[in-house]
Amino acid sequence: MSGSEQLIVQNFLQGNRKLATGLQKADGVSVGILSYEYPPTIFGGVGVHVTELTRHLAESIQQVHVFTSHVKGLDSQKAGSVYVHRSPEPLVPASRFSFKVFENMMTNFNVAGMKEKHLSNGKPDLLHSHEELTQWAATEVKIDTHLPSVMMAHSTEVNRPRPDMHNVVVEQNVVDEVDWFNAASSYMRRKLNQTVGITSHVKGLDGQKAVSVHSHSSSKLFAPASNYSSKNFERMITNFNVAGMVKKHLSNGKLDLLHSHGGLIQMAATEAKIDTHLPLVMTAHSTEVNRPIPDMLSVVMEQNVVDKVDRFIAVSKYMRRELNQTFDIDYSKITVIPNGVDTTVFKHREADDIRRKYQLDNRFVVLFVGRDDPQKGVRYLVNAVKKLAEQIPEIMLVMVGQQDIYNDKHILCLQHVSRSELVRLYSLSDVFVLPSVYEPFGIVLLEAMSCETPCIGIRTGGMPDIIDHNRTGLLVGPGSDEGLSDAIARLYDDPETRYRMGKKGREKVISDFNWKDISARTIGVYQQVLG
C-alpha cells in the first residue's frame, strides 16, 4: 500500500461518522460516484483517486454520494461531506461459489446485452421468460425496454427442498417487473399466490404452435467459467448490489449524474445507467484488456460499459489514446484529467532515524514503491542494480511492497511501512525508479517528486506526462536493464543535477497535479454532460 493509500485509510477511519437517516433532497448538483475501492478498502491508485476527488468535490457540489463494496462491520456512513453507501453482505456467500453459478450469471449478462443488437433490427412486442436461470436477464431487459412481460412459472425456487440461493435472489428480483404470469399447473398458481403474493394475471399453460422461431444464443464467455474464482463471484454480486443501491437512492433522493471509476465496478455502471437513464461519466484509470495479465471479468465489464458512457475522463494522454484505439472512442469525447497528490503530506523531511533503522548511512539509495505485479517491471530494476553494484559498491535498492526473494546485500525489501516512514524513505532516497512495462499513470512518481526526489521512469504509459526528461527526471526505453543502469549511473555521478531535478519536480507537482484544480476540471466535465 502506497503512502497515499495509507494516509487515506487512516484519515477515513479517524473521521467517519454515521450517515444521518432521512437525507434531505438537495437543490444543487448531486453526483453518484461508483467505485469498488473506498476506505478502508484500497488496492491501488483508483481508491486513492476516488477518495481525494470526492473529498474535494464535496467542497463545491451540493451532494456527493459514493456507492461502493461491502465492508464487514460498516454500514452507510458519512465521511466528511461525502455520503458513503455500502453494498450489503451478499445473500450468497462467495464461499458457496461454483463455476456453474458464475457461468449462469455471465450468460444472463450476455442475454440481457443482446437486446440492443436485436432491437436495432426489429422490435419485439413482448417478452416471455422461462425458468430461473434466465430471470435476471428478464429483469434487466424489462427495465431497459419497458416492453410487456410474461413469465412462465415452472417452479418456485424458494420452495424447493434444497433451493439454489443464487436463483432465489434472481427470482425475488424479477417478480415485481412481470406484467402477466403463466403457471404450468394449478399447483403452481397457488404457489405463486402463497409465495410472492400474486393474486391475478396468472393463467394456465396455453398450448401454442411455434410458427416462426428465431433463436438468439448468448455469446461465448470471454473465458471458461473454470478460469474465474470465488473473488470474481463476490465482485459480480457487489456490482448487482451497487446498481440496486443507485436505483433505490434515486427513488428516495436525487442524483444528477453517475461517475464510475475502475474496471471492478463497470457492470454496476452499466446496469445503473440502464435503470436510471442518468448521464454517465467514466474515468479510465487503465484499459483492462491491454494489461499484460488482464483480469477477464473486468475485461467483460469494460467492454459492456463503453457504449453507455456519455463522457470519458482519461488520467493521461496515453490513456486517451488507448480509449480511442481500443474502443474507437472519438477524441472529442475524452478529457484528460490527471491524478493528484497531497503536497502538504508528501514533502521533504529529515530522515536520519530511518537511515539508522535500515542501515542506509553512506548508501546511494535507489527506491521503488509498488505492488508485487509483473507489470511493474521489477526484474529490470533488480538486474540493473546488480549490474551497477560492481562500479557503485554503496548502492542499495530499497523496494517497498515486495517480498525478499533475492538474498542480495544490495537489495532491501520492505513489504509494509508506515505512511510517515514512506515519506522519509522518499526524502532520503537519491533516486526513485518506476520500471513498469504498463503504467497508465503512476501516482508514486508524484509522491516521490513531491518529496523532492529525482525520478527515473519509462517512456511509456502516463509517465511522460509526469516526468519532464532532463528537467524533473529521466525517461528510458521500456524493458531495458541497460537503460535503467545508465540512467541511475548518470544521476549517481551528478549530485547537483539530482538536487535541481528534485526541486523542479516538486514545483511541477504543485502546479500541475493539485487536487483543487483536478476537482474543478472534473466539475467542468459534469457541466458539459448536464448541458
C-alpha positions in Angstrom: 0.0 0.0 0.0 1.5 3.4 -1.0 1.7 6.4 1.2 -1.4 8.0 -0.3 -3.3 4.8 0.3 -2.3 4.6 3.9 -3.0 8.2 4.5 -6.5 8.0 3.1 -7.4 4.9 5.1 -6.1 6.5 8.3 -8.0 9.7 7.8 -11.2 7.8 6.9 -11.1 5.6 10.0 -10.4 8.6 12.2 -13.0 10.9 10.7 -16.0 8.8 9.5 -19.4 9.4 11.1 -22.7 7.6 10.8 -24.9 8.7 7.9 -28.0 10.6 9.2 -31.3 9.0 8.3 -33.9 10.9 6.2 -31.4 12.6 3.9 -32.9 15.8 2.6 -33.2 16.4 -1.1 -30.7 18.9 -2.3 -31.3 21.9 -4.6 -27.8 21.8 -6.2 -26.0 19.1 -8.2 -25.9 15.6 -6.7 -23.3 13.2 -8.1 -23.2 9.4 -7.6 -19.6 8.0 -7.6 -19.3 4.3 -8.3 -16.1 2.7 -7.1 -15.2 -0.8 -5.8 -12.5 0.8 -3.8 -13.1 3.2 -0.9 -11.5 3.4 2.5 -10.8 1.2 4.3 -10.7 -1.0 1.2 -8.0 0.4 -1.2 -6.0 -1.7 -3.6 -4.1 1.0 -5.5 -4.4 4.2 -7.4 -8.2 4.0 -8.1 -9.0 4.1 -4.4 -6.6 7.0 -3.8 -8.0 9.0 -6.7 -11.7 8.4 -5.7 -11.2 9.3 -2.1 -9.3 12.5 -2.7 -11.6 13.5 -5.6 -14.8 13.0 -3.7 -13.4 14.9 -0.7 -12.6 18.0 -2.9 -15.8 17.7 -5.0 -17.8 17.9 -1.7 -16.5 21.4 -1.2 -18.2 22.6 -4.4 -21.1 20.2 -5.1 -24.2 20.0 -3.0 -24.1 16.3 -2.5 -21.5 13.6 -3.3 -22.6 10.0 -2.9 -20.2 7.1 -3.1 -21.7 3.6 -3.9 -19.1 1.0 -3.1 -18.4 -2.5 -1.9 -19.3 -4.2 1.4 -17.0 -3.9 4.4 -17.8 -6.1 7.4 -19.0 -4.0 10.3 -19.5 -0.8 8.3 -22.9 0.3 7.0 -23.9 3.5 5.3 -21.7 6.3 6.6 -20.8 9.9 6.2 -17.1 10.6 5.7 -16.7 14.4 6.0 -19.1 15.8 3.4 -19.3 12.6 1.4 -22.2 10.1 1.8 -21.0 6.5 1.6 -23.4 3.8 0.6 -22.0 0.3 1.0 -23.2 -2.9 -0.6 -24.9 -5.2 1.8 -23.3 -8.5 2.6 -24.0 -10.9 -0.3 -27.0 -13.2 0.2 -24.9 -15.9 -1.5 -21.6 -16.1 0.3 -18.5 -16.3 -2.0 -17.6 -19.5 -0.2 -20.6 -21.1 -1.8 -19.4 -20.2 -5.3 -19.5 -22.7 -8.1 -18.2 -22.4 -11.6 -21.7 -23.3 -12.9 -23.3 -20.4 -11.0 -20.8 -18.0 -12.3 -21.3 -19.2 -15.9 -25.1 -18.8 -15.4 -24.6 -15.2 -14.2 -22.4 -14.3 -17.2 -24.9 -15.9 -19.6 -27.6 -13.7 -18.1 -25.4 -10.7 -18.6 -24.8 -11.6 -22.2 -28.5 -12.4 -22.9 -29.6 -9.0 -21.5 -27.0 -7.3 -23.7 -28.2 -9.0 -26.9 -31.4 -6.9 -26.7 -29.7 -3.8 -28.1 -28.4 -5.6 -31.2 -31.9 -7.2 -31.8 -33.9 -4.0 -31.2 -31.8 -2.2 -33.8 -33.0 -4.7 -36.4 -36.6 -5.3 -35.3 -38.7 -4.6 -32.2 -40.5 -7.4 -30.4 -43.9 -6.8 -29.0 -43.5 -8.5 -25.6 -41.1 -10.6 -23.6 -41.7 -14.1 -22.3 -39.2 -15.6 -19.8 -38.9 -19.2 -18.7 -37.1 -20.8 -15.7 -35.0 -19.3 -13.0 -31.7 -19.5 -14.8 -32.6 -16.6 -17.2 -34.8 -14.4 -14.9 -32.0 -11.9 -14.1 -31.8 -11.3 -17.9 -35.6 -10.9 -18.0 -35.4 -8.3 -15.2 -32.8 -6.2 -17.0 -34.4 -6.4 -20.4 -37.8 -5.4 -19.0 -36.3 -2.4 -17.2 -34.4 -1.3 -20.3 -37.1 -1.8 -22.9 -40.4 -1.3 -20.9 -42.0 -4.0 -23.0 -44.9 -6.0 -21.6 -43.5 -9.2 -20.0 -44.9 -12.6 -19.4 -43.2 -15.2 -17.1 -43.8 -18.9 -17.2 -43.6 -20.3 -13.7 -42.4 -23.8 -13.9 -41.4 -23.8 -10.2 -40.7 -21.5 -7.4 -37.0 -21.8 -6.4 -37.5 -20.7 -2.8 -39.9 -23.7 -2.2 -37.6 -26.4 -3.4 -36.3 -28.8 -0.7 -32.7 -27.5 -1.4 -33.1 -24.1 -3.0 -30.2 -22.6 -5.1 -29.6 -19.3 -3.3 -28.5 -17.6 -6.5 -31.8 -18.5 -8.2 -33.7 -17.4 -5.1 -32.2 -13.9 -5.3 -32.9 -13.7 -9.1 -36.5 -14.9 -8.6 -37.2 -12.3 -5.9 -35.9 -9.5 -8.2 -37.9 -10.5 -11.3 -41.5 -10.8 -9.9 -42.1 -7.0 -9.5 -41.3 -6.5 -13.2 -43.6 -9.1 -14.6 -47.0 -8.0 -16.1 -48.5 -11.4 -16.6 -47.7 -14.8 -15.2 -48.3 -18.2 -16.7 -48.5 -21.2 -14.4 -47.7 -24.7 -15.6 -50.3 -26.1 -13.2 -53.0 -25.1 -10.7 -50.5 -26.1 -8.0 -48.0 -23.6 -9.4 -50.8 -21.0 -9.5 -51.3 -21.5 -5.7 -47.5 -21.3 -5.1 -47.2 -18.0 -6.9 -50.0 -16.6 -4.7 -48.7 -18.0 -1.4 -45.0 -17.3 -2.0 -44.9 -13.9 -3.7 -48.5 -12.6 -3.3 -49.5 -12.9 -7.0 -53.3 -12.9 -7.0 -54.1 -12.0 -10.6 -52.5 -12.2 -14.1 -51.9 -15.9 -13.7 -53.0 -18.3 -16.4 -52.5 -21.9 -17.1 -50.2 -23.2 -19.8 -51.7 -22.5 -23.2 -50.8 -24.9 -25.9 -49.4 -22.9 -28.8 -47.7 -23.8 -32.1 -44.4 -22.0 -32.9 -44.9 -20.9 -36.5 -41.7 -18.9 -36.8 -39.0 -19.1 -34.2 -35.8 -17.0 -34.2 -33.1 -18.3 -31.8 -30.5 -15.8 -30.4 -27.8 -17.6 -28.5 -25.7 -16.0 -25.8 -22.2 -15.1 -26.9 -19.4 -17.4 -25.6 -17.9 -16.4 -22.3 -14.7 -14.5 -22.7 -13.0 -17.1 -20.6 -14.3 -20.5 -19.4 -16.1 -20.4 -16.1 -13.4 -22.5 -14.5 -11.0 -19.6 -15.1 -12.9 -17.5 -12.6 -12.7 -17.6 -8.8 -14.9 -17.0 -5.7 -13.4 -13.5 -5.7 -14.9 -12.8 -9.1 -18.2 -14.1 -8.0 -18.1 -11.8 -5.0 -17.3 -8.9 -7.3 -20.2 -9.6 -9.5 -22.6 -9.8 -6.6 -21.2 -6.5 -5.4 -21.9 -5.0 -8.8 -25.5 -6.1 -8.7 -25.9 -4.7 -5.3 -24.3 -1.3 -6.1 -26.6 -0.9 -9.2 -29.6 -1.7 -7.0 -28.4 0.9 -4.4 -28.2 3.6 -7.0 -31.7 2.8 -8.2 -33.1 2.8 -4.6 -31.4 6.1 -3.7 -32.8 7.7 -6.8 -36.3 6.8 -5.8 -35.8 8.4 -2.3 -33.4 11.3 -3.1 -31.7 12.9 -6.1 -28.9 12.2 -8.4 -28.0 14.3 -11.5 -25.3 12.1 -12.9 -23.1 9.0 -12.3 -19.3 8.8 -12.3 -17.7 5.4 -12.4 -14.1 4.5 -11.6 -12.1 1.3 -12.1 -12.8 -1.9 -14.0 -14.1 -3.7 -11.0 -17.3 -1.6 -10.9 -18.3 -1.2 -14.5 -21.1 -3.8 -14.5 -22.8 -1.8 -11.9 -22.2 1.3 -14.0 -23.8 -0.4 -17.0 -26.9 -1.5 -15.0 -27.3 1.8 -13.1 -27.2 3.7 -16.4 -29.8 1.4 -17.9 -32.0 1.6 -14.8 -31.8 5.4 -14.2 -31.1 6.8 -17.7 -28.8 9.3 -15.9 -25.7 10.8 -17.7 -22.7 8.5 -17.1 -19.1 9.8 -16.8 -16.3 7.2 -16.6 -12.7 7.9 -15.5 -10.4 5.5 -17.3 -7.6 4.7 -14.9 -6.5 1.9 -17.3 -7.9 -0.3 -20.0 -8.1 -3.8 -18.6 -7.8 -5.6 -21.9 -4.4 -4.0 -22.5 -2.8 -5.1 -19.3 0.0 -7.7 -19.6 -2.2 -10.1 -17.5 -5.8 -8.8 -17.8 -8.5 -9.7 -15.3 -11.0 -11.4 -17.5 -14.1 -10.3 -15.5 -13.0 -6.7 -15.7 -12.5 -7.1 -19.5 -16.1 -8.3 -19.9 -17.5 -5.5 -17.8 -15.3 -2.9 -19.5 -16.4 -4.0 -23.0 -20.1 -3.7 -22.0 -20.0 -0.3 -20.4 -18.2 1.8 -23.0 -21.2 2.3 -25.2 -23.2 3.6 -22.2 -20.8 6.3 -21.3 -21.6 9.9 -22.1 -18.2 11.4 -21.4 -14.8 9.9 -20.6 -12.0 11.2 -18.4 -8.6 9.8 -19.0 -5.9 10.1 -16.4 -3.2 10.7 -19.0 -2.7 11.4 -22.7 -1.6 7.8 -23.1 -5.0 6.6 -21.7 -6.8 9.0 -24.1 -5.0 7.2 -27.0 -5.8 3.8 -25.6 -9.5 4.6 -25.3 -9.5 5.8 -28.9 -7.5 2.9 -30.3 -9.1 0.1 -28.2 -12.8 1.1 -28.2 -12.9 3.6 -31.1 -14.0 6.4 -28.9 -13.7 9.8 -30.5 -11.1 12.1 -29.0 -13.7 14.8 -28.7 -15.5 12.7 -26.1 -12.4 12.3 -23.9 -11.0 14.8 -21.4 -7.6 14.3 -19.9 -7.5 15.0 -16.1 -4.6 13.5 -14.2 -4.3 12.1 -10.7 -3.0 14.3 -7.9 -1.1 14.2 -4.6 -1.4 15.9 -1.2 1.8 18.1 -1.2 1.2 19.1 2.5 1.8 15.4 3.4 4.3 14.4 0.8 7.2 16.9 1.2 10.9 16.6 2.0 11.5 15.6 5.6 14.6 14.8 7.7 15.1 11.1 7.8 18.2 10.3 9.9 16.2 8.0 12.1 15.1 5.9 9.1 18.6 5.8 7.7 19.8 4.4 11.0 16.9 2.0 11.3 17.6 0.4 7.9 21.4 0.9 8.0 21.3 3.2 5.0 24.1 5.6 6.1 26.6 6.2 3.4 24.5 4.3 0.9 23.4 5.5 -2.5 19.7 4.7 -2.2 17.5 3.7 -5.2 13.9 3.5 -4.2 10.9 1.6 -5.7 7.4 1.5 -4.3 4.7 -0.8 -5.8 2.7 -3.9 -5.5 4.1 -7.3 -6.4 2.9 -7.5 -10.0 4.8 -8.4 -13.2 3.5 -5.2 -14.9 5.7 -3.2 -12.5 8.8 -4.4 -14.3 10.8 -5.0 -11.0 13.0 -7.6 -12.6 14.5 -5.0 -14.9 15.4 -2.7 -12.0 16.9 -5.6 -10.0 19.1 -6.6 -12.9 20.2 -3.0 -13.4 21.2 -2.6 -9.7 23.0 -5.9 -9.7 25.0 -4.8 -12.7 25.8 -1.4 -11.1 26.9 -3.0 -7.8 30.3 -3.7 -9.3 31.0 0.0 -10.0 28.9 1.5 -7.2 29.5 -0.7 -4.2 27.5 1.5 -1.9 24.3 1.2 -4.0 21.2 -0.1 -2.2 17.9 -0.8 -3.8 15.1 -0.4 -1.4 11.8 -1.9 -2.6 8.6 -1.2 -0.7 5.7 -3.6 -1.2 7.9 -6.5 -2.4 8.8 -9.9 -0.8 12.5 -10.5 -0.3 13.3 -13.3 -2.7 16.7 -12.0 -3.8 19.2 -12.8 -0.9 21.4 -9.9 -2.1 23.2 -7.5 0.1 22.4 -4.6 -2.3 18.6 -5.2 -2.1 16.4 -4.4 0.9 12.7 -5.4 0.6 10.1 -3.9 3.0 6.7 -5.4 2.5 4.9 -2.9 4.7 6.0 0.5 6.1 4.0 3.3 7.8 3.0 6.4 5.9 5.4 8.5 7.9 8.2 6.1 7.1 7.4 6.1 3.5 7.6 9.9 3.2 11.0 9.7 4.9 12.1 6.9 2.6 11.2 9.1 -0.4 13.1 12.0 1.2 16.3 10.2 1.9 16.5 8.4 -1.4 18.9 9.6 -4.0 16.7 8.5 -6.9 13.3 6.9 -7.3 12.7 4.4 -10.2 9.4 3.2 -11.6 10.3 0.5 -14.2 6.7 -0.5 -15.2 6.0 -2.2 -18.5 2.4 -0.9 -18.3 1.6 2.2 -16.2 -1.4 4.3 -17.3 -0.3 7.0 -14.8 2.0 6.4 -11.8 0.9 8.1 -8.6 4.1 7.0 -6.8 6.1 9.3 -9.2 4.0 12.2 -7.9 4.7 11.2 -4.3 8.5 11.0 -4.9 8.6 14.2 -6.8 6.6 16.0 -4.1 9.3 14.9 -1.6 12.0 16.4 -4.0 13.4 13.1 -5.2 14.6 12.9 -8.8 12.7 10.2 -10.7 13.6 7.7 -13.5 10.6 6.4 -15.4 9.9 4.5 -18.6 9.0 6.2 -21.9 5.6 4.6 -21.9 2.1 4.9 -20.5 1.4 8.0 -18.4 4.9 8.5 -17.2 6.0 11.0 -19.9 3.0 13.2 -18.7 4.7 13.3 -15.3 8.4 13.4 -15.8 10.0 16.1 -17.9 13.0 14.4 -19.3 16.3 16.1 -18.2 14.3 18.6 -16.1 12.5 16.7 -13.3 13.9 13.3 -14.0 14.9 10.9 -16.8 12.9 8.7 -19.1 14.3 5.4 -20.6 13.1 2.9 -23.1 10.8 0.0 -21.9 12.2 -3.4 -20.8 15.8 -2.3 -20.7 18.2 -3.3 -17.9 20.9 -1.3 -19.6 18.8 1.8 -20.0 17.9 1.8 -16.3 21.5 1.2 -15.2 22.8 4.0 -17.4 20.2 6.5 -16.1 21.0 5.6 -12.4 24.7 5.8 -13.0 24.3 9.3 -14.7 22.4 10.6 -11.6 24.9 9.0 -9.2 27.7 10.9 -10.9 25.9 14.2 -10.8 24.6 15.2 -7.3 24.0 18.8 -8.5 21.6 17.6 -11.2 19.8 15.3 -8.7 19.2 18.3 -6.4 18.0 20.5 -9.2 15.6 17.8 -10.6 14.2 17.3 -7.1 13.4 21.0 -6.7 11.9 21.2 -10.2 9.9 18.0 -9.6 8.1 19.4 -6.6 7.4 22.7 -8.4 5.7 20.7 -11.2 3.6 18.6 -8.8 2.3 21.8 -7.1 1.5 23.5 -10.4 0.1 20.5 -12.4 -1.2 17.9 -10.0 -3.1 19.6 -7.2 -6.5 18.2 -6.2 -8.2 21.5 -6.1 -7.6 22.1 -9.8 -8.4 18.4 -10.6 -11.7 18.7 -8.8 -12.6 22.0 -10.7 -11.8 20.4 -14.1 -13.9 17.3 -13.2 -16.8 19.6 -12.4 -16.3 21.2 -15.8 -16.9 17.8 -17.4 -20.0 17.4 -15.3 -21.3 20.7 -16.6 -20.6 19.6 -20.2 -22.6 16.4 -19.7 -25.5 18.2 -17.9 -25.6 20.9 -20.5 
